[in-house]
Amino acid sequence: MAKKRIFPALCLTCLMLGAQPQAQADERPMLRPQQWAQPVATQYNLYQMSPTLYRSALPDSTAQPLLETLHIATVINFLPEADSTWLKTPGVNQVQLPYRTNHVDDEDVLSALRAIQTAQAQGPVLMHCKHGADRTGLMSAMYRVVVQDWSKEDALKEMTQGGFGDNSHYKDGANYMMNADIPKLRSALSSGACSTRPFALCVVLNALKPTKA
């Protein structure tokens, strides 16, 4: 098991170290890869990942006109505090999936990816946490790898070098991603399973639910 973790750890260390010189040279223009999330509104750390998926920091009421312009139909929130305090736009679905990157598991990731895919059928989706970096960064990377079939290394580069926040915030999420079993996650996402583990709590609870007559 220890040997299996050595390569992901080396990848993480190399990529995060490689991002530091770039951060220290902000005055030099950088050619941003086209496949990376593209900036929309830097005051909200708002970026577009695909035609139907955006990521950001915690918005406030001043962001509502912009979200309307982007035709955001669903806002997915990874914080414990509800978005109803600032989001008053009628017809925008609010999905709350709080989690912490230092306690993330496959169930958290499957819940988020499934929520994103379900919401995208109704229109563009915005996902956010407080700063738009660690929690949003991890779910963005997992979406890239599990749904869009990126390599872990490419997703990690976007996560740590994309300009979304301080690299020190990414360690826990990056460690999870580099050790995640992507084929199992894809299979669970496709089948509708709540976990990659056969005896996970959510699996047991679902099995105990009474069946409809």
C-alpha positions in Angstrom: 0.0 0.0 0.0 2.8 2.4 0.8 4.4 1.9 -2.6 1.1 2.7 -4.3 1.1 6.1 -2.6 4.6 7.1 -3.4 4.0 8.1 -7.0 0.9 10.2 -6.4 2.7 11.9 -3.6 5.7 12.7 -5.9 3.3 14.0 -8.6 1.6 16.3 -6.1 4.9 17.6 -4.7 6.4 18.3 -8.1 3.3 20.0 -9.5 2.7 22.2 -6.4 6.4 23.2 -6.3 6.2 24.0 -10.0 3.3 26.3 -9.4 5.2 28.5 -6.9 7.6 30.3 -9.4 4.6 31.1 -11.5 2.8 32.6 -8.6 5.8 34.8 -7.8 5.8 36.1 -11.4 2.3 37.4 -11.7 3.5 40.5 -13.6 4.4 38.2 -16.6 1.5 37.3 -18.9 0.8 33.6 -18.9 -0.8 31.8 -21.8 -3.7 30.0 -20.2 -4.5 26.6 -21.7 -7.8 26.7 -23.5 -9.1 23.6 -21.9 -8.7 25.1 -18.4 -11.6 27.0 -16.7 -11.6 30.5 -18.2 -12.1 33.7 -16.1 -15.5 35.4 -16.1 -15.5 37.7 -13.1 -12.4 37.8 -10.9 -14.0 39.6 -8.1 -16.0 36.5 -7.4 -13.2 34.1 -8.5 -15.8 33.0 -11.1 -14.6 30.8 -14.0 -16.3 28.9 -16.7 -15.4 25.2 -17.0 -17.8 24.2 -19.8 -20.8 25.7 -21.5 -23.0 24.5 -18.6 -20.6 24.5 -15.6 -19.1 27.4 -13.6 -17.1 27.6 -10.4 -16.6 30.5 -8.0 -16.1 31.7 -4.5 -19.1 32.5 -2.3 -21.1 35.1 -4.2 -23.2 37.8 -2.6 -26.3 39.7 -3.7 -24.4 41.9 -6.1 -23.6 38.8 -8.1 -27.2 38.0 -8.9 -27.4 40.1 -12.1 -24.3 38.4 -13.5 -25.7 35.0 -12.6 -28.9 35.9 -14.5 -26.8 37.0 -17.5 -25.1 33.6 -17.4 -28.5 31.9 -17.2 -27.5 30.0 -14.1 -30.3 27.6 -13.3 -28.7 25.8 -10.3 -26.3 26.8 -7.6 -24.4 24.0 -5.8 -23.0 25.1 -2.4 -20.3 23.1 -0.6 -20.6 25.2 2.6 -22.6 24.5 5.7 -24.4 27.9 5.4 -27.3 28.1 3.0 -27.3 30.3 -0.1 -30.8 31.6 0.7 -29.2 34.5 2.6 -28.0 36.1 -0.6 -29.6 34.2 -3.5 -33.1 35.6 -4.1 -33.5 35.0 -7.8 -36.8 33.2 -8.4 -36.5 29.9 -10.2 -32.8 29.2 -9.4 -32.4 25.8 -7.7 -30.3 25.7 -4.6 -28.4 22.5 -3.7 -26.4 22.3 -0.5 -23.7 19.6 -0.2 -21.4 20.6 2.7 -18.1 18.7 3.1 -14.5 19.3 4.1 -11.5 18.3 2.0 -9.7 16.9 5.0 -12.6 14.4 5.5 -13.7 13.9 1.9 -14.7 10.4 0.7 -16.1 8.8 -2.4 -19.7 9.4 -1.2 -19.1 13.1 -1.1 -17.7 13.1 -4.6 -20.5 10.9 -6.1 -23.1 13.2 -4.5 -21.5 16.3 -6.0 -20.9 14.8 -9.5 -24.4 13.4 -9.6 -25.9 16.7 -8.5 -23.9 18.5 -11.2 -25.0 16.1 -14.0 -28.7 16.2 -12.9 -28.7 20.0 -12.7 -27.0 20.4 -16.1 -30.0 18.9 -17.7 -32.0 22.0 -16.6 -29.4 24.6 -17.5 -26.0 26.1 -16.5 -24.7 25.2 -13.1 -22.6 27.2 -10.6 -20.7 25.4 -7.8 -19.0 27.3 -5.1 -17.4 27.2 -1.6 -16.1 30.1 0.4 -13.0 31.1 -1.6 -13.6 29.0 -4.7 -10.3 27.1 -4.1 -10.1 24.0 -2.0 -13.6 22.4 -1.9 -14.6 23.8 -5.3 -11.2 23.0 -6.6 -11.4 19.3 -5.6 -14.9 18.8 -7.1 -13.8 20.6 -10.3 -10.8 18.3 -10.6 -12.9 15.2 -9.9 -15.4 16.3 -12.6 -12.5 16.7 -15.0 -11.2 13.2 -14.3 -14.4 11.2 -13.7 -16.8 12.9 -16.2 -14.5 14.5 -18.8 -11.8 11.8 -18.8 -8.9 14.1 -18.0 -5.7 12.5 -16.5 -5.2 13.1 -12.8 -2.0 15.0 -13.6 -3.8 17.4 -16.0 -6.6 18.0 -13.5 -4.0 18.6 -10.7 -2.2 21.2 -12.9 -5.4 23.1 -13.4 -6.3 22.8 -9.7 -2.9 24.1 -8.4 -1.8 26.4 -11.2 -5.1 27.8 -12.5 -5.0 30.9 -10.3 -7.9 30.0 -8.1 -6.2 30.5 -4.8 -3.3 29.8 -2.4 -1.7 26.5 -3.3 -1.4 25.6 0.4 -5.2 24.9 0.4 -5.0 22.1 -2.1 -3.0 19.4 -0.3 -5.8 17.4 1.2 -8.0 17.5 -1.9 -5.1 16.7 -4.2 -4.0 13.8 -2.1 -7.6 12.4 -2.2 -7.7 12.8 -6.0 -4.3 11.2 -6.7 -5.3 8.1 -4.7 -8.9 7.9 -5.9 -10.0 4.8 -7.8 -11.4 6.5 -10.9 -12.9 3.4 -12.6 -14.8 2.5 -9.4 -16.1 6.1 -9.2 -17.2 6.1 -12.8 -19.0 2.8 -12.4 -20.8 4.0 -9.2 -21.8 7.2 -10.9 -23.2 5.4 -13.9 -25.1 2.8 -11.9 -26.6 5.3 -9.4 -24.7 3.8 -6.5 -24.1 6.1 -3.5 -20.6 4.7 -2.8 -17.8 2.6 -4.2 -17.8 0.5 -1.0 -20.4 -2.3 -0.8 -20.9 -1.8 3.0 -20.8 2.0 3.2 -23.4 3.6 5.5 -25.4 5.0 2.7 -25.6 1.6 1.1 -26.8 0.0 4.3 -29.4 2.7 4.9 -30.7 2.4 1.4 -31.0 -1.4 1.9 -33.0 -0.9 5.1 -35.6 1.5 3.5 -39.0 -0.1 3.1 -39.9 -1.0 -0.5 -43.1 0.4 -2.0 -45.9 -2.1 -2.4 
